[in-house]
Amino acid sequence: MFVFVTSPILIQSPIPLDQWLKTGLNVLGKNLVPLILISLVMLVLTCVASLLILPLIFVIGPIYYSMYAAAIKGIQGRQIIFEDAWTGFRERFWEGTKVILFQGLVLFLPLLIGGFFIFGAIFIAKAQHNDIVILLGGIFGVLLALSWIVYFFYMGCCLFLMFPIVIDRRLEVMEAFHLSRRAAHVDFWRYFIFYFLSMVLSSLGSFLFSIGIFITWPLIFLFTAAAYQSMLGFRGSPT
């Protein structure tokens, strides 16, 4: 079954989770060495930027762009090479930066705004010894945290395909977001399972930091590129 989103784009439903996972694993096996080396470089760049107190947004955006561009190459059946690590820095630097900035604002700005007002009210109430406002602030704080978790996973699903869309279709950030959101809604619960599994895989890689991250991190990008190919299809190819 295919669902038209905006002509001539076709989105496949129901989504074939097993196919995405198999495709990602196959591509990883064929390009294991360059993907591990690229992941190592990206990890080093992130650590160096953190130590130098550089704005991570100007590093993370190009890093993600490079990883997704390499993953798309692999899913297309092309050979991934070490030089792909620099794609996001050499070409379209600002596109990757804008995507990561947009995603960060969408995911975390509501929490920051809500937290500012709630904890500001609690701080003032403590100064005035107003126990009722303090209690209400605590309740609203818990509700904010719970609602934000739901919001985070929902919006995470809606944002998930933005990088592949920007890379392959050369769309602007808002256009990419709307297309990614529509794709997520075609078969939302299965799509959510896929997104949740990707989050678990990412956490597992961080837990197994020394070794696991060099396998799990490329897999996440490959799975996402496979999902993009399956649901939307490739228009072009990353350079």
C-alpha positions as CSV (number, residue, x, y, z in Angstrom):
1,M,0.0,0.0,0.0
2,F,1.3,3.5,-0.8
3,V,-0.1,6.8,0.4
4,F,0.3,10.0,-1.5
5,V,1.7,12.9,0.6
6,T,2.6,15.6,-1.8
7,S,2.7,14.6,-5.5
8,P,4.7,12.9,-6.7
9,I,6.0,11.6,-3.4
10,L,5.0,8.1,-2.4
11,I,5.2,6.8,1.2
12,Q,5.0,3.1,1.8
13,S,2.7,1.6,4.4
14,P,2.9,-0.6,6.5
15,I,6.5,0.0,7.1
16,P,8.9,-3.0,6.8
17,L,10.9,-2.8,9.9
18,D,12.7,-6.1,9.4
19,Q,13.7,-5.0,5.9
20,W,15.3,-1.8,7.2
21,L,17.2,-3.6,9.8
22,K,18.5,-6.2,7.4
23,T,19.5,-3.6,4.9
24,G,21.4,-1.6,7.5
25,L,23.3,-4.6,8.8
26,N,24.2,-5.8,5.3
27,V,25.6,-2.3,4.4
28,L,27.5,-2.2,7.7
29,G,29.1,-5.5,6.9
30,K,30.3,-4.4,3.5
31,N,31.7,-1.0,4.8
32,L,32.7,-1.9,8.3
33,V,36.2,-0.4,8.3
34,P,35.4,3.0,6.7
35,L,32.3,3.4,8.9
36,I,34.3,2.6,12.1
37,L,37.0,5.1,11.1
38,I,34.5,7.8,10.2
39,S,32.7,7.2,13.6
40,L,36.1,7.5,15.4
41,V,36.8,10.8,13.6
42,M,33.4,12.1,14.5
43,L,33.8,11.2,18.1
44,V,37.2,12.9,18.3
45,L,35.8,16.0,16.7
46,T,33.0,16.1,19.2
47,C,35.3,15.6,22.2
48,V,37.7,18.3,21.0
49,A,34.9,20.8,20.4
50,S,33.6,20.1,23.9
51,L,37.1,20.6,25.4
52,L,37.6,23.9,23.5
53,I,34.1,25.1,24.6
54,L,33.2,25.6,21.0
55,P,29.5,25.8,20.1
56,L,28.7,22.1,19.5
57,I,26.0,23.0,17.1
58,F,28.6,24.0,14.5
59,V,30.2,20.6,14.8
60,I,27.3,18.2,15.4
61,G,25.3,19.5,12.4
62,P,28.1,18.8,9.9
63,I,29.0,15.5,11.7
64,Y,25.4,14.3,11.3
65,Y,25.3,15.5,7.7
66,S,28.5,13.5,6.9
67,M,27.2,10.3,8.6
68,Y,23.9,10.4,6.9
69,A,25.5,11.2,3.5
70,A,27.8,8.2,4.0
71,A,24.9,6.0,5.0
72,I,22.8,7.0,2.0
73,K,25.8,6.1,-0.3
74,G,25.9,2.7,1.4
75,I,22.2,2.1,1.1
76,Q,22.4,3.1,-2.6
77,G,25.0,0.3,-3.1
78,R,28.0,2.7,-3.5
79,Q,31.2,2.2,-1.7
80,I,31.7,4.3,1.5
81,I,35.2,5.8,1.9
82,F,37.0,7.6,4.7
83,E,36.8,10.9,2.9
84,D,33.1,10.8,3.4
85,A,33.8,12.0,6.9
86,W,34.3,15.5,5.6
87,T,31.2,15.8,3.4
88,G,29.3,17.9,5.9
89,F,32.2,20.2,6.5
90,R,33.2,20.7,2.8
91,E,29.7,21.0,1.3
92,R,26.5,22.5,2.7
93,F,27.9,23.2,6.1
94,W,25.1,25.5,7.0
95,E,22.4,23.1,5.9
96,G,23.5,20.5,8.5
97,T,23.9,23.3,11.1
98,K,20.4,24.6,10.5
99,V,18.8,21.2,10.7
100,I,20.5,20.4,14.1
101,L,19.6,23.8,15.4
102,F,16.0,23.4,14.3
103,Q,15.7,20.0,15.9
104,G,17.3,21.2,19.1
105,L,14.8,24.1,19.4
106,V,11.8,22.0,18.6
107,L,12.7,19.3,21.1
108,F,14.0,21.3,24.0
109,L,12.7,24.9,23.8
110,P,9.2,24.0,25.3
111,L,10.9,22.3,28.2
112,L,13.2,25.3,28.8
113,I,10.3,27.8,28.7
114,G,8.0,25.7,30.9
115,G,10.8,25.0,33.4
116,F,11.7,28.7,33.5
117,F,8.2,29.7,34.5
118,I,7.6,26.8,36.9
119,F,10.9,27.0,38.8
120,G,10.8,30.8,38.7
121,A,7.5,30.6,40.5
122,I,8.8,28.1,43.0
123,F,11.8,30.3,43.7
124,I,9.7,33.3,44.4
125,A,7.2,31.3,46.5
126,K,10.1,30.0,48.6
127,A,11.2,33.6,49.2
128,Q,7.7,34.5,50.3
129,H,7.2,31.2,52.3
130,N,4.1,30.3,50.2
131,D,3.8,26.6,50.6
132,I,0.7,26.3,48.4
133,V,2.5,27.8,45.4
134,I,5.5,25.6,46.1
135,L,3.3,22.5,46.2
136,L,1.5,23.5,43.0
137,G,4.9,24.3,41.3
138,G,6.1,20.8,42.2
139,I,3.0,19.2,40.8
140,F,3.2,21.2,37.6
141,G,6.9,20.4,37.3
142,V,6.2,16.7,37.4
143,L,3.4,17.1,34.8
144,L,5.8,19.2,32.6
145,A,8.4,16.5,32.8
146,L,6.0,13.7,31.9
147,S,4.3,15.6,29.1
148,W,7.7,16.6,27.7
149,I,8.8,13.0,27.5
150,V,5.7,12.2,25.4
151,Y,6.3,15.3,23.3
152,F,10.0,14.4,22.9
153,F,9.3,10.9,21.5
154,Y,6.5,12.2,19.3
155,M,8.5,15.0,17.8
156,G,11.6,12.8,17.6
157,C,9.6,10.6,15.2
158,C,8.5,13.6,13.2
159,L,12.1,14.9,12.9
160,F,13.7,11.6,12.3
161,L,14.0,11.7,8.5
162,M,15.0,15.4,8.2
163,F,18.7,14.9,7.5
164,P,18.2,12.3,4.7
165,I,15.5,14.5,3.1
166,V,17.7,17.6,3.2
167,I,20.7,15.7,1.8
168,D,18.8,13.8,-0.9
169,R,16.1,16.2,-1.9
170,R,17.9,19.4,-1.2
171,L,14.8,20.9,0.6
172,E,14.9,23.7,3.1
173,V,14.5,22.9,6.8
174,M,10.8,23.6,7.2
175,E,9.9,21.7,4.0
176,A,12.0,18.8,5.2
177,F,10.3,18.8,8.6
178,H,6.8,18.7,7.1
179,L,7.7,15.8,4.8
180,S,9.4,13.9,7.6
181,R,6.4,14.5,9.9
182,R,4.0,13.2,7.2
183,A,6.1,10.2,6.7
184,A,6.0,9.4,10.4
185,H,2.2,9.6,10.4
186,V,1.7,7.1,7.7
187,D,2.1,4.1,10.0
188,F,2.9,5.9,13.3
189,W,3.1,3.1,15.9
190,R,5.4,0.9,13.9
191,Y,7.4,4.0,13.0
192,F,7.5,4.8,16.7
193,I,8.8,1.3,17.5
194,F,11.6,1.8,15.0
195,Y,12.5,5.2,16.4
196,F,12.5,3.8,20.0
197,L,14.7,0.9,19.0
198,S,17.1,3.4,17.4
199,M,17.2,5.4,20.7
200,V,17.9,2.2,22.6
201,L,20.6,1.3,20.2
202,S,22.2,4.7,20.6
203,S,22.1,4.4,24.4
204,L,23.6,0.9,24.2
205,G,26.4,2.3,22.1
206,S,27.1,5.0,24.7
207,F,27.0,2.4,27.5
208,L,29.5,0.2,25.7
209,F,31.5,3.4,24.9
210,S,34.9,2.0,24.0
211,I,33.8,-0.5,21.4
212,G,30.0,-0.5,21.0
213,I,29.6,3.1,19.9
214,F,31.6,2.4,16.7
215,I,29.1,-0.2,15.7
216,T,25.8,1.1,17.0
217,W,26.3,4.7,15.8
218,P,26.8,3.8,12.1
219,L,23.9,1.4,12.4
220,I,21.5,4.1,13.5
221,F,22.4,6.2,10.4
222,L,22.2,3.2,8.1
223,F,18.8,2.1,9.5
224,T,17.5,5.7,9.0
225,A,18.8,5.8,5.5
226,A,17.1,2.5,4.7
227,A,13.9,3.8,6.2
228,Y,14.1,6.9,4.0
229,Q,14.8,4.8,0.9
230,S,11.8,2.5,1.7
231,M,9.3,5.2,2.5
232,L,10.3,8.1,0.2
233,G,12.8,6.7,-2.3
234,F,16.0,8.4,-3.4
235,R,15.9,11.4,-5.7
236,G,19.6,12.1,-6.0
237,S,22.9,11.0,-4.4
238,P,25.1,12.6,-1.8
239,T,28.4,13.8,-3.3
